[in-house]
Amino acid sequence: MKQYFTIEWFANTGFKELKGDTLDNGDYYRWWQLDKNDSNITITYEYTKEGKCLGGYVEFNGEQLKGKILTKEDIKLLIEIM
């Protein structure tokens, strides 16, 4: 899986990177969060120890969003709604 959102996009959109961690097998995750008006969006990506993206997910106020893969436009709309 390709990482859909870039680190530059996170920074330009107002997301802050939180401290990631290493998983049991040496893989790791990185996550970014945007807080606005008592709400937050968190985007998490998991990587192999070699740096290949395994997948990711989006949470809104602590609940994982499921269904279609969210686009940058979808995230921008969520931010506007917040």
C-alpha positions as CSV (number, residue, x, y, z in Angstrom):
1,M,0.0,0.0,0.0
2,K,1.2,3.5,-0.8
3,Q,1.0,6.1,1.9
4,Y,-1.8,8.4,0.6
5,F,-1.0,11.5,2.7
6,T,2.5,12.9,2.7
7,I,4.4,14.4,5.7
8,E,4.3,17.7,3.9
9,W,0.6,17.5,3.4
10,F,0.1,16.8,7.2
11,A,2.3,19.9,8.0
12,N,0.5,22.2,5.5
13,T,-2.9,21.1,6.8
14,G,-2.1,21.7,10.4
15,F,-1.6,18.1,11.6
16,K,1.0,17.5,14.3
17,E,3.0,14.3,14.4
18,L,2.6,12.4,17.7
19,K,5.2,10.1,19.1
20,G,5.1,6.7,17.3
21,D,6.3,3.4,18.6
22,T,7.9,0.1,17.5
23,L,5.7,-3.0,17.3
24,D,6.8,-6.5,18.5
25,N,8.3,-7.7,15.2
26,G,10.3,-4.5,14.6
27,D,7.6,-2.9,12.4
28,Y,6.5,0.6,13.6
29,Y,3.8,3.2,13.3
30,R,3.6,6.9,12.8
31,W,0.6,9.1,13.5
32,W,-0.6,12.6,13.0
33,Q,-3.4,14.5,14.7
34,L,-5.4,17.7,14.1
35,D,-7.3,19.2,17.0
36,K,-10.1,21.8,16.4
37,N,-13.1,22.8,18.5
38,D,-13.0,19.9,20.9
39,S,-12.7,17.4,18.0
40,N,-9.8,15.6,16.5
41,I,-8.8,13.6,13.4
42,T,-5.9,11.1,13.8
43,I,-4.3,9.4,10.8
44,T,-2.1,6.4,11.5
45,Y,0.3,4.5,9.2
46,E,2.1,1.3,10.0
47,Y,5.4,0.4,8.4
48,T,7.7,-2.6,8.1
49,K,11.1,-2.3,9.8
50,E,12.4,-1.5,6.3
51,G,10.1,1.5,5.9
52,K,7.5,0.0,3.6
53,C,3.9,1.2,4.3
54,L,1.7,-1.7,5.4
55,G,-1.5,0.3,5.7
56,G,-3.3,3.0,7.6
57,Y,-6.5,4.3,9.0
58,V,-8.3,7.5,10.1
59,E,-10.0,8.1,13.4
60,F,-12.5,10.9,14.1
61,N,-12.9,11.6,17.9
62,G,-11.4,8.2,18.7
63,E,-13.6,6.2,16.4
64,Q,-12.0,4.5,13.4
65,L,-13.7,5.5,10.1
66,K,-14.5,2.6,7.9
67,G,-15.8,2.2,4.4
68,K,-14.2,3.9,1.4
69,I,-10.6,5.1,1.4
70,L,-10.7,8.7,2.5
71,T,-9.2,11.3,0.1
72,K,-7.6,14.6,0.9
73,E,-10.9,16.3,0.0
74,D,-12.8,14.1,2.5
75,I,-10.4,15.1,5.3
76,K,-10.6,18.8,4.3
77,L,-14.4,18.5,4.5
78,L,-14.2,16.9,8.0
79,I,-11.9,19.8,9.1
80,E,-14.4,22.3,7.8
81,I,-17.2,20.5,9.7
82,M,-15.2,20.6,12.9
